[in-house]
Amino acid sequence: MSVRTHHPATTGADGTRLPWWALALPVLAFTILLALILNPSEAHAATGEPVLAHLVEQIRTLLVR
């Protein structure tokens, strides 16, 4: 004779629910990347001064003071 358990995974109860963006964000990212693969002419390289280098330089000057 087997004993029944009342664990949510075995009873089919909906124990956890994901928010809407937990599915929407990966779908959106996949769609954008797929569009860039299919039409690479839309992907443009960034021009101008690198933002990261400027940020690191500003942090360095603040730490030196």
N, C-alpha and C positions, 0 to 999 in steps of 0.2 A: 504494500500500500504506500503510495507516495503522499508527501505532505505539500499542500499548496502554499506558495509564498505570496506575499502581498507587495512585492517589489515593483516599482513603477515600470521598469523595463520589461517585466514579464506580464504585467496586466494590460499593457497597451495604453496606459494613461499618458496624457501629454504633460510631462513633468517640466520641460523647459521649452521656451519659445524664443526664437531669435528675433531681434528687431528688424524692421524693414530694410535698413541700410546694410545689414549683414549679408544680404543677398544682392542688393542693388549696387553696392560699390564694386564688388568683383565683376559683376556683369558689365558695368560701365567701363571699368578698366580694360576688360577683355575686348569690348567693342571698339574702344579707342585704339588699342594696340593692333587689332585686326584691320582697322581702317588705315592705319599708318603702314602696315605691311602691304596692303593691297594698293595703296596710292602713296608711295614714298615721296612724291614731289610736294606733298603738303607738309612734310617734316622739314622745318627750317632750323639751321644752327643758330645759336645765340650769338649776337654780335655785341661789340663794345667791351668795356672793361669787365673782367670776371668779378661777379658779386662776391663769391666766396673769398677770393684773395683780398678784396677790399675789407670784408668783415674781419678776417684774420688780422689784417694790418691795424684796424681800429682797436681790436682787443689787445693787440701787442702794445700799442701806444698807451692805452689805459693802464695796463699792468706795469709799464715802465715808470710811470709818474710816481 
